[in-house]
Structure formats: structure tokens, C-alpha cells
Amino acid sequence: LYFVARVAMMRFVDPHSSAFERSQIVQILKTDQRFRWRQQWVPASRIHSSLGRAVIASEDDLFSSHDGVQWQAIERAWTRNEKAQIRSISKGKTPKVVGGSTITQQLAKNLFLSGERNFLRKVQELLITLALETFLSKQRILEIYLNHVEWGEGVFGAEAAAQHYFAKSAAQLSPWEAGRLAVMLPRPKHYQKFPLSEYLAGRTEIILTRMPRAQLP
């Protein structure tokens, strides 16, 4: 009920931070007290539409039409997790839990949950995802996501990422720059260290071809 109430408030109130961001601040400050945190909330009108298209094309191509969960992806992930659990138990290890996460699921996890990966946390993530889809519009979900997703160590949100990587505002991003940022999302800290990797360049070109077909909510 606490999470549902907080989600409902997000129809009118912009969340200033997420559980994931707060955990990252603590970790960074343990090693570098002078580290500069980069984040600035901007409304959707000040984020170039190319970034939304690029993120949808890269992360969740059915975002505008599904109910927050791609059930077939969840079923496939559940099967993989069962097999991984059997292998891990036989080796005396803790199984790694994976899931076919949509943009809404990623937002649910980052806003409220710890980085722990187990079945209980996945159930919590699912319930918060359904609450987000119930109380918020797709446009609002995407706006909050783009303002809080991680784009590098201490770099959160579209405005901070645009300033950090391209020295411009999120409203001024070109389609190529938007595609490059979207491709970084699965491993932002890695690609922050290796911005000229061949994979990053090649994947960006692929996302650019998909962007015109990406449906914005």
C-alpha cells in the first residue's frame, strides 16, 4: 500500500531520487568524497523525442502497447531461472535471477527496490510495475524513466547524460546522439569507460534504423 500510494502521487509530483540512485550515492561517497553528482529533472517537453524513440527501440519495442510486462519474456526468463537454480544448487552457489524487463519494470525496480536479485524481489517488482501502469500514463512513465535511468557513474537522467557526453541539453540531442545514449543503457558504467568500442558504434547504427518505427506513447 505504501508503494501504491507513492506511485499514485507521481501523477502530480516529480520523484527527486530513486532507491537505486541513493544506494549509488552512498557507494560513491565511500571512495570519493569530492565526486560530483550529475542529475537534473527536466519535463518531457525538454527531452528530444529522438531519445524516447531510441530508448524504446533499444530497450522495449512494445512499450506503448503492453500492460507493463511482456509475459512471454517473463515465461522464458522463468524457465532459464529454474535451470540456473538447479545448476547452482548442485554446485553450492546462489542462483542468478534474470528477467525480461520492460521499461516499466526497470523503473519499478530503480524507484523502490534494492539491487538484490531473487524471486521475492521479482514479485515485488511485478506488483509495483502493475501499479505504475494503473496510475500513470505511458507518457508519464517514460518521462520519469528518462529522468532517473543511469547513464554512467553518478550520471542519472537524460539532461545529465546529454551534458556529460555531448555538452548540450537533452532538447538538443541529434538522432545519432540519442541512439548512442540508448545503446549504453544495459551497461552504462562499462560504456562510459569504453565510449569508442566497436560494439557501441555498430549497435548505435542498428538502433538508428529501428528508431523511425519506434512508437512513442
Legacy VTK file of the C-alpha trace (Angstrom):
# vtk DataFile Version 3.0
C-alpha trace
ASCII
DATASET POLYDATA
POINTS 217 float
0.000 0.000 0.000
2.908 2.323 0.745
4.377 1.800 -2.713
0.961 2.149 -4.374
0.385 5.476 -2.584
3.775 6.761 -3.701
3.114 5.687 -7.278
-0.253 7.449 -7.268
1.416 10.683 -6.069
3.740 10.549 -9.072
0.848 11.557 -11.285
1.398 15.068 -9.910
4.769 15.073 -8.092
8.134 14.510 -9.780
10.256 11.979 -7.826
13.518 13.678 -6.866
15.508 10.473 -6.413
15.213 6.711 -6.590
16.297 3.895 -4.284
18.964 2.897 -6.797
20.345 6.434 -7.024
20.533 6.752 -3.245
22.403 3.453 -2.985
24.842 4.635 -5.665
25.469 7.916 -3.834
26.405 6.011 -0.678
28.783 3.700 -2.553
30.493 6.531 -4.447
30.954 8.725 -1.384
32.659 5.870 0.442
35.520 6.076 -2.041
35.410 9.670 -3.287
34.028 12.434 -1.075
34.596 15.025 -3.816
32.684 13.202 -6.534
30.286 15.434 -8.497
26.757 14.025 -8.766
25.045 14.772 -12.086
21.271 14.848 -12.289
18.672 17.435 -13.278
14.972 16.818 -13.750
13.559 18.214 -16.982
9.982 17.833 -18.287
9.312 15.590 -21.270
8.934 18.673 -23.460
12.639 19.417 -22.895
13.847 15.927 -23.882
14.241 15.436 -27.622
11.769 12.902 -28.970
14.654 11.042 -30.627
15.831 9.891 -27.208
12.457 8.413 -26.334
12.330 6.619 -29.677
15.881 5.348 -29.298
15.279 4.021 -25.789
12.076 2.269 -26.859
13.792 0.794 -29.926
16.695 -0.456 -27.813
15.058 -1.456 -24.528
11.363 -2.202 -25.072
9.935 -2.043 -28.577
6.383 -2.859 -27.390
6.386 -0.270 -24.600
3.464 1.734 -25.978
1.161 -1.276 -26.324
1.874 -3.720 -23.478
0.491 -3.569 -19.926
3.891 -3.171 -18.309
5.012 -6.771 -18.639
5.925 -8.865 -21.649
4.575 -12.137 -20.325
6.293 -14.325 -22.909
9.644 -12.821 -21.935
8.821 -13.460 -18.259
7.966 -17.090 -19.075
11.249 -17.563 -20.924
13.175 -15.923 -18.077
11.386 -18.127 -15.519
12.447 -21.248 -17.428
16.053 -20.018 -17.563
15.961 -19.233 -13.840
14.690 -22.713 -12.957
17.530 -24.296 -14.917
20.055 -21.902 -13.373
18.751 -22.694 -9.900
19.185 -26.435 -10.445
22.742 -25.936 -11.708
23.617 -23.554 -8.865
22.255 -25.823 -6.141
24.287 -28.731 -7.494
27.389 -26.519 -7.299
26.510 -24.992 -3.917
26.102 -21.484 -5.337
23.375 -18.824 -5.198
21.437 -18.718 -8.490
21.460 -15.524 -10.536
17.888 -14.385 -11.223
17.185 -12.746 -14.588
14.008 -11.314 -16.082
12.737 -9.982 -19.365
12.346 -6.460 -18.038
10.295 -3.786 -19.784
10.865 -0.061 -19.296
8.113 -0.025 -16.667
9.700 -2.929 -14.794
13.090 -1.229 -14.858
11.503 1.921 -13.457
9.725 -0.042 -10.711
12.983 -1.693 -9.682
15.046 1.503 -9.699
12.483 3.666 -7.900
11.765 1.450 -4.923
13.817 -1.745 -4.696
17.314 -2.800 -3.771
19.751 -4.315 -6.216
19.129 -7.748 -4.728
18.206 -10.373 -7.327
15.890 -13.091 -6.021
12.393 -14.381 -6.686
10.729 -12.350 -3.911
12.183 -9.135 -5.285
10.928 -10.045 -8.774
7.419 -10.481 -7.367
7.660 -7.068 -5.679
8.881 -5.585 -8.955
5.918 -7.079 -10.801
3.367 -5.651 -8.347
4.920 -2.166 -8.487
5.002 -2.410 -12.285
1.259 -3.065 -12.379
0.697 -0.105 -10.033
2.730 2.183 -12.308
0.710 1.092 -15.337
-2.565 1.542 -13.418
-1.991 5.016 -12.011
0.326 6.637 -14.560
0.093 7.206 -18.294
2.693 5.753 -20.618
3.937 9.287 -21.303
4.467 9.868 -17.576
6.217 6.518 -17.091
8.631 7.293 -19.927
9.238 10.826 -18.585
10.148 9.533 -15.111
12.278 6.748 -16.586
14.297 9.123 -18.776
14.918 11.406 -15.818
16.187 8.680 -13.481
17.857 5.995 -15.575
21.606 5.542 -15.049
23.961 6.674 -17.834
27.281 6.243 -16.048
28.804 6.526 -12.607
26.947 9.365 -10.899
25.216 10.318 -14.164
21.448 9.976 -13.988
18.748 11.217 -16.312
18.633 12.494 -19.881
19.741 16.054 -19.128
22.803 14.995 -17.130
23.747 12.415 -19.777
23.421 14.905 -22.647
25.549 17.461 -20.802
28.121 14.885 -19.686
28.684 13.153 -23.027
27.814 15.823 -25.614
27.968 19.181 -23.745
24.425 20.073 -24.758
20.920 19.881 -23.362
18.644 16.864 -23.777
16.421 19.016 -26.021
19.298 19.454 -28.496
20.282 15.811 -28.957
20.633 14.563 -32.515
19.184 11.162 -33.515
22.701 9.664 -33.555
23.482 11.012 -30.082
20.137 9.718 -28.802
20.884 6.305 -30.280
24.329 6.243 -28.692
22.870 7.017 -25.257
20.169 4.370 -25.630
22.702 1.676 -26.519
24.644 2.434 -23.323
21.737 1.612 -21.017
22.317 -2.105 -20.358
25.918 -1.422 -19.206
26.306 2.352 -18.742
29.370 2.258 -16.487
31.186 -0.087 -18.868
30.498 2.027 -21.947
31.374 5.183 -20.026
34.895 3.738 -19.794
34.943 2.480 -23.398
32.989 5.059 -25.428
34.773 4.180 -28.676
34.066 0.440 -28.607
33.184 -1.155 -31.932
30.122 -2.816 -30.437
28.748 0.519 -29.237
29.191 2.079 -32.687
27.683 -0.885 -34.509
24.735 -1.203 -32.152
24.043 2.521 -32.483
23.685 2.136 -36.253
21.195 -0.695 -35.727
19.112 1.374 -33.324
19.105 4.290 -35.776
17.433 2.063 -38.376
14.795 0.991 -35.835
14.007 4.423 -34.429
11.566 5.548 -37.180
9.387 2.512 -36.357
9.511 3.063 -32.588
6.088 4.154 -31.356
6.083 6.939 -28.779
3.177 6.890 -26.308
LINES 1 218
217 0 1 2 3 4 5 6 7 8 9 10 11 12 13 14 15 16 17 18 19 20 21 22 23 24 25 26 27 28 29 30 31 32 33 34 35 36 37 38 39 40 41 42 43 44 45 46 47 48 49 50 51 52 53 54 55 56 57 58 59 60 61 62 63 64 65 66 67 68 69 70 71 72 73 74 75 76 77 78 79 80 81 82 83 84 85 86 87 88 89 90 91 92 93 94 95 96 97 98 99 100 101 102 103 104 105 106 107 108 109 110 111 112 113 114 115 116 117 118 119 120 121 122 123 124 125 126 127 128 129 130 131 132 133 134 135 136 137 138 139 140 141 142 143 144 145 146 147 148 149 150 151 152 153 154 155 156 157 158 159 160 161 162 163 164 165 166 167 168 169 170 171 172 173 174 175 176 177 178 179 180 181 182 183 184 185 186 187 188 189 190 191 192 193 194 195 196 197 198 199 200 201 202 203 204 205 206 207 208 209 210 211 212 213 214 215 216
